[in-house]
Structure formats: C-alpha cells, structure tokens
Amino acid sequence: MKTRNKLKKMILDYLKEAKLLQIATAKNNKPWVATLWYVHDSKFNLYFISRRSRRHSLELMRNPDVAGAITKTHIIGSGEKVRGLQFEGKAEECHGATLKEASKLYLSKYPRAVKIPLEKLQDPNFTATYVVHPRTFVLFDEVNFPKEPRQEIKI
C-alpha cells in the first residue's frame, strides 16, 4: 500500500491531468449531477465557474454539501482498467483573493478560455466562481492498486 504522501501526490497528478468533474447537489432529497470544467490548487480545492441560474448553483446556495467524481477518458471501454476519483465536501462562492486565485488557475489550465473580467464574474445576473473544499477523496485505481483499487484519504 502506498504511503499517505504518495497517495496525495497521485491524486494531485490525476487532478492535473483530468479536465471535467461531475458534482452532485440535492434539494428536498432530489439529487442532481452537473458536469463542469474545473481547476484545482495544491490544497486539493476544486474550482469551477457556473451561471447563477443553473440548478446546481441554486441548490448550492441552500445546501453546500456536495459529492462528485472525476474521470479521464477511457479509450477502450468496458474491460479497461479503471482509474477515477470520487470526493465529498463543501462548496462556497469565491470572493476577493480566492476569486483572483481561481481565475489565475483557470486561465493557466485553459489558456484558450475567454478572459471574463472579475467584475462580470461577480455580477449576480451572470456567473459565480465556486470552490469545493473536499473532506475525503477516494482514488479508485485498478492500474496502480490491482488488488485493492479503492484508496480513501481524508484531507
């Protein structure tokens, strides 16, 4: 079994390589999943930008608890060894220095992205930038851990 630090590095490497996350929110015991472009920082925080009118954004305002999954594209399909991440944590809207850091990370990972001015990102009629603070990650990795692919770590 890998040490905690090696597992953390594997998760950070996976976060760097992948591009999309799926985030689950809920309202009145009705779950919802949205797929979003994301970035991350060295503390495992996940950032995404979304319109405030989207269902997941509206649900985050009332319930910040989220779960999610991140997978890279599998080429072959069924039967291919699986690698992926699942997480649970709390989400909140970014403001101030956190918003600037999220914008910098986003443009670094996606340099072809349209540069949206920070004022527009804070416009209550347009979009919000969110950060997810994961409490737990589960790396499911049949490539590196064939006998025990489920590796859980508390952050």
C-alpha positions in Angstrom: 0.0 0.0 0.0 1.2 3.5 -0.8 2.0 6.0 1.9 -0.3 8.9 2.6 2.1 11.4 0.8 2.4 9.2 -2.3 -1.4 8.8 -2.5 -1.8 12.5 -2.2 0.7 13.1 -5.0 -1.2 10.5 -7.2 -4.4 12.4 -6.5 -2.9 15.8 -7.4 -1.4 14.3 -10.5 -4.8 12.9 -11.5 -6.4 16.3 -10.8 -3.9 18.0 -13.0 -4.5 15.6 -16.0 -8.3 15.5 -15.9 -10.5 18.4 -17.1 -14.1 17.7 -16.1 -15.8 16.9 -12.9 -19.3 15.9 -12.1 -20.8 17.5 -9.0 -23.8 16.2 -7.2 -26.1 18.6 -5.3 -29.5 18.0 -3.7 -32.7 19.8 -2.8 -35.6 18.2 -0.9 -33.9 14.8 -1.2 -33.8 15.1 -5.0 -30.2 14.7 -6.3 -28.8 16.5 -9.3 -25.5 16.0 -11.2 -23.8 18.6 -13.3 -20.6 18.2 -15.4 -18.2 21.2 -15.3 -14.7 22.3 -16.3 -12.6 22.6 -13.2 -9.2 23.6 -11.8 -7.5 22.7 -8.5 -4.9 24.1 -6.2 -2.1 22.4 -4.2 -4.5 22.0 -1.2 -6.9 19.8 -3.2 -9.6 22.6 -3.5 -11.6 22.3 -6.7 -12.8 25.5 -8.5 -15.5 25.9 -11.2 -17.4 28.7 -12.9 -21.1 28.4 -13.5 -24.1 30.6 -14.2 -26.0 31.5 -11.1 -29.3 30.4 -12.7 -28.1 26.8 -13.1 -29.8 24.2 -10.9 -26.6 23.2 -9.1 -25.8 26.8 -8.4 -29.3 27.4 -7.0 -29.0 24.3 -4.8 -25.5 25.2 -3.5 -27.0 28.4 -2.1 -29.2 26.3 0.2 -27.1 23.3 0.8 -23.3 23.5 0.4 -22.7 19.7 0.8 -21.6 18.1 -2.4 -20.2 14.9 -3.8 -18.5 14.4 -7.1 -16.5 12.3 -9.5 -13.6 13.0 -11.8 -12.5 10.6 -14.6 -10.3 10.8 -17.5 -11.5 9.5 -20.8 -11.2 5.7 -21.2 -10.5 4.8 -24.8 -11.3 1.0 -25.0 -14.4 0.9 -22.8 -15.8 -2.0 -20.8 -13.0 -4.3 -19.6 -10.4 -1.5 -19.5 -8.7 -1.0 -16.1 -10.5 1.9 -14.3 -8.9 4.9 -12.7 -11.1 7.7 -11.2 -11.7 10.0 -8.3 -14.7 10.5 -6.1 -15.0 13.2 -3.4 -17.2 14.7 -0.8 -17.0 18.1 0.7 -18.5 21.6 1.0 -18.8 24.3 -1.7 -18.9 28.0 -1.4 -18.7 31.0 -3.7 -15.3 32.6 -4.2 -14.7 36.3 -3.4 -11.7 38.6 -3.2 -8.3 36.9 -3.2 -9.8 33.5 -3.6 -11.7 34.6 -6.8 -8.5 36.1 -8.2 -6.6 32.9 -7.5 -9.3 30.8 -9.1 -9.3 33.0 -12.2 -5.5 32.7 -12.4 -5.6 28.8 -12.1 -8.4 28.6 -14.6 -6.6 30.6 -17.3 -3.4 28.7 -16.6 -5.1 25.3 -17.2 -7.3 26.6 -20.0 -5.2 29.3 -21.8 -7.6 29.4 -24.7 -10.6 30.3 -22.4 -12.2 33.6 -22.9 -11.0 36.0 -20.3 -14.0 37.1 -18.3 -13.4 40.3 -16.2 -13.7 39.7 -12.5 -16.5 42.3 -12.3 -18.5 40.1 -14.7 -17.8 37.0 -12.6 -19.3 38.8 -9.5 -22.3 40.1 -11.4 -25.4 38.5 -9.6 -27.1 38.2 -13.0 -24.2 36.3 -14.7 -21.9 33.8 -13.1 -20.3 32.7 -9.9 -17.0 31.0 -9.2 -17.2 28.3 -6.6 -14.6 26.4 -4.6 -15.2 22.9 -3.3 -13.3 22.0 -0.1 -13.1 18.2 -0.3 -13.1 16.3 3.0 -12.5 12.9 1.5 -11.1 11.6 -1.8 -11.5 8.0 -3.0 -9.0 7.1 -5.7 -10.3 4.0 -7.5 -7.3 2.8 -9.4 -7.1 -0.7 -10.9 -3.8 0.2 -12.6 -1.7 1.0 -9.6 -3.7 -0.9 -6.9 -4.9 -4.1 -8.7 -5.6 -6.0 -5.5 -7.2 -3.1 -3.6 -8.2 -0.4 -6.1 -10.2 1.6 -3.6 -7.9 4.0 -1.8 -9.5 6.5 0.6 -7.9 9.6 2.1 -9.2 12.3 4.4 -8.0 15.8 3.5 
